[in-house]
Amino acid sequence: MLEKSKVTRVPDFHPWVLRKGRPSLKAGQNGMSTLSCIVQGSPMLNPAQRYLTLRALGAPAVLLSLAMQGVFRGFKDTRTPLYATVAGDSLNIILDPILIFVCHLGVNGAAIAHVLSQYLISVILLCKLMQKVVLLPPSVKDLQFSRFLKNGKEFNAPTVRSFLLLARVIAVTFCVTLAASLAARLGTTPMAAFQICLQVWMTSSLLSDGLAVAGQAILACAFAEKDYVKAKAVAARVLQMGFVLGLGLTVVVGLGLQFGSGIFTKDKNVVHLISIGIPFVAATQPINSLAFVFDGVNFGASDFIYSAYSMVLVSVVSIASLFLLWKSHGFVGIWFALTIYMGLRAFAGIWR
């Protein structure tokens, strides 16, 4: 929760076009601040560095949990990852106010709570996975490290798919990270409003990702059985459900942010900017749902090449639009660019 005293205001900003400063990053500045494009001397700089440093401790748990979630998806077991995630997020929700306000740790407390929740998720998934498969072979020789390294050097199908998916993930992550970095250049007030809108936007949109995961597993089985009639029926049904879900999220998110933005902050300037971002956050929900569901359909059909190349192309166009619209329209321009980004993702799925 953002406290009013901790938010530095950007003076004389228009509700549609914010006045932007010109940050200057020195060549020897810390790499994290350079990547985040926070203005040197900004009150956001030190807390951001402390938060990212602590959050980095949870990176092994995040990677391990993501890998194990993929394994459970292969087993068509979506309940176990759901239960593990709910348990971890519940711990995070409980620890956040305790560490941030009771223990007076501030952003450090938020980072610690997140790291602990990630390790809890990993432990739960690991324990459940050990009940299904043998993770540790009888001897070290059975691990076959040489074969693993050899596969990494060879230009075979699994290696190609891995690099394609890696390129896709980088493209997706870079667009959202760039949007956050541009919002940071506008000042603490626009950055606070942007992060609140972004978290709600991504959280609600990822509900559709759960639907896409289910469709991906069913489609993969249908293609393996060469039951193309079933594959078409599943793809059509999942897309219909995704669109309806998106329409429902539009109403829920729009009304929720309109009347519930005070839950996140009491600062009037931040709340005002949130109200400006609500139309973008709410109206793009059907587009986001279709984009995520199309990703699941493509993955279920093992169409990794198209998914990767189309995502890279979409990112190139989106990055250009981010810079152009940010310079001309500030806070609103960033959300226009993100709308273009998700729209292009959905269009790429429809085109395929």
N, C-alpha and C positions, 0 to 999 in steps of 0.2 A: 504494500500500500504506500502511496506516495504522500509524504507530508508536505503541507503548504510551505513550511519554512525551508524545505530542502529543494524547492523548485525555483530556479533562477528565471525570471521573466525575460522575454524578448520584447523590448519596447516598441511601441508604434507598429504593430503588425496588422495588416489587413486580414480579415477572415478568409479571404480566398488567395491572396498572394502575400506570402510572408517575406519580410525583409531578411536577406541572407548576408551573413558575414563572409569574409574571405580567409579561410584557415590557411596557415602556413606551417607545413610539417618539415622540421629539420631533418637532414639526412641521417643524423645519428640518433634519432628518436627511437624509442622502444618500438619493436615490430608490431606488437598488438595494437598500440594506439595508431600506428600508421595504417594498419589494415582496417581499423574501425573508423578511420577518418575523423576522429574527435579533435577538435581544435585544441592546440597546445595551450595549457593554462585553464582549460575548461574544468568545472567542478565535477564533470562526469568521468574525467580521465583516470584518476587514482582509484575510485571505487570500481570502475570497469576492469582495470588491471588486476585488482585484488580478486574480484569475482571470477574472472577468467582463469586466474592462476589456480584457485581452489577447484573450480569446475573441471580443470584438466585432470585432476586426480581421479575423477570418475570416468575418464575416457575408456580405460580397459573394461569397466563394467558395461558401459554403453555398447561397445563393439561386441562384447560377448553376448549380451542379451539380444542384440539385433540378429546375430548369427543363429542363436538358439530359437528365436521366434521364427526364422526362416525354416528351420528343421521341423518345428511343430506344424507349420503351414503345410509342409510336405506330407506330414502325417494326417492332414485334414483336421488337426486339433487346434481350433481357434479359441477354445475355452481357457486352456491353461495359460497362454500369454495374456488373455484378458484378465484372469484372476490375479496373475502376478503383477500386471501393470496397475490394477486397482489397488492392490496391497501397497505397492511402492508409492503411488501417488497419494494414497491416504496418509502414509507416514510423512510424506513431504508436506502435506497440508497441515498436519499436526505439529511438525517441527518448525515450520516457518514462523508462526507468531511467537513461539517459545524462544527460538534462537535470535530472532530479529529484535523483538521488543522486550521480552523478559530478561534475556541474557545480554541485551544491548550489543549484539554483534553486527547489526545492520546487514549490509550486503554480504558480508562474510557468513553470517548465519544462513542467509538464503542459499548460498553456494554449498555450504556444508549439508544442509537439509536435502538438497538435490543429489549430492554425491551419495549420501547414505541411502536414499530411496533407490538410486540406480543399482547399488550393490545388493540391496534387498531383492530387487527384481531378478538380478542375475542368480542369486543364491536359490531362489524359489524355482526358477526355470532349470537350473543345473540339477537340483535334487529330483525334479520330475523327469528330466531327460535321462538321468541315470537309471530310472526305473524302466525305461523303454529300450535303451541301447547300452552296449558296453563301450564306455568312453575310454577306458585305459586298457590296452592290450596286455597280454601276459609278460611280454618283454619289450625293451626299448627298440630292438631290431624290427619288431612288427609295426612300428610307427612309420617306417619307410620314408624317412626324410629325403633320401636321395631321389626317390620317385617323385616326391612333391616338388623338389627344386627343379627336377628335369621337366616336369609339366609346365613350370613357370617359364622356362627358357624356350620351350617349343611353341611354335605358332599353330596350336591346335584349336579345336572348337571351344573347349571350356575356357582357354586363355583369352580367346577373342571376346567371348561373352563377358568375361570379367572386366576386361578393359573397356568394353562398350558401356557396361553398367556403371563403371567408375566414372567415365566421361559424362554420363547422364547425371549422376549424383552431383558431380562438381558443377555442372551447368545449372541444376536446380538450386543448389545451395548458394551459388555465387549471386544469382539474381536477387534472392531475398536478403542476403547479407549486404549487397550493394545498396538496396533500398534502405536498410537500417542505417548504413553509414552515411547516406545522403541526408537522412532525417537528423542524424547527430550533428551535422554541420549547421542545421537551422537553429540549434540551441537546445537547452534542457527542456523547455516547455513543449515544443513540437516533438522532441524525441520521446518524452513521457507519453504524450497522446498517441504517437505512432506505435509505440511498443504495446500499449493497452489494446489498441485496435488490431494490431498484427497478431497478438496472442489469441484474441477472440476469433479473428478471421481464420487462423490456422487450426485452432482447436475444433471449431465447428466444421471446417472443411474436411478435417481428418476423420470425421465420423463416416464420411463417404468412402474413405480409404478402407474401412473395415468391410464395407460392402464389396469393394473391389477385390479384397483379399479372398473373400468367399467365392466370388465369381472366378477369380484366377485359378483356384484349386479345382473347381468343378470343370472349368474349360480345359485345363491341362489333362485331366482324366479323359474327357470326351475326345480330345485330339489323340491321346495315346490309344484309345479304343477305336479310333477312326470313325467315330459317330459324329459326323459333321452336322447332321440334322439337330442333334442335341446341343452341339456347340453353338449353332446359330440361335436356337431357342433360348439358351442360357444367356448369351451375350445381349440379345434383345431385352430379355426380362431384367437383367441387371441394370441396363441403361435406363429402362423405364423407372425402376425403383430408385435409381440414383437421382434422376431428374425430379421425381416427386419429393424425395428427401431434401433436395436442394431448395425447392419451393417452401417446404415447411421450415427449413432453417432460416430462410429469408425473413419470415414473419417472427420467429423466435429471437433471432439475433437482433433484428431491427428494433423490436419492442424492448428486448432485454437491455441493449445498450442505451436506448433513449431514456429509459426510466431507472436503469441500474448503474449508470456510469459513476455515480457517487460512491459505489462500493469500492472502486479502485482508488479514488482520490477525491479530496475536498477542494482542490485548487480550481477556482473558477475558470482560469485561462485554459487549463488542461481539459476540463469538462467541455469548454466551448469548442476546442479543436476536435475532441472526440465526436461531438455532434456533427461536425463537418465531415468526419470520416465515416459516419454511420451509413450513409447511402451507398458508399463503395463496399463496405464490409458486408452489408446485408444483401445488396442487389447482385453481387457476384457469387452468391452461394450456389445457385443452379449451375452456373458455369464451372465453378470449382468441382462440384459433384460429378459433372460429366467428364471433366478432365481426369479426375482420379479414377473413375470407373473405366474410362478408355485405357488408362495405363494398366489396370488389372486385366482387361481383355487382351491387350497386346502381350503382356507377360504370360498369360495363360496360353496364348497361341505361340509362344516362344519367338515372338517377333522383336527380338532385342535390337537388331540392327536399325530398323526403322525408328524404334523408340529412342535410341541414342542419338541418331543423326537429326531427327526432327526436334529433339529437345535442345540440342546444341544450336540449331538454326533459330529456334524460338528464343533462346537466351541471347543470341547476338542481337536480334531485333529488339528484344525487351531492354537490353542494356543501353542501346542507343536511345530508345524512347525514355528511359529513366533519366539519363543525363539531360536530354533536351527539355523534357517536361519539368524536371526539377529546377532547372535554371529559369524557366519562364513562369512557373506557377507554384514553386515551393512545395509545401505540404500536400496540397491538392494534386499537384503534378505527379508526385510519387505514387499516389493512389490511382491516378489515371493510368500510369505506366504499369502498375501491378495488375490492373484490370485488363490491360492489353496483353500482358504476360499470360494470365490464366485463359483469356479468350483465345489466344494463339495455341495454347496447349489443347484446349477443347477442339479447336478447328483441325489441328493435326490428327486428332483421333477420329474425327468425322471424315476427314479426307481419306484416311486409311480404310 
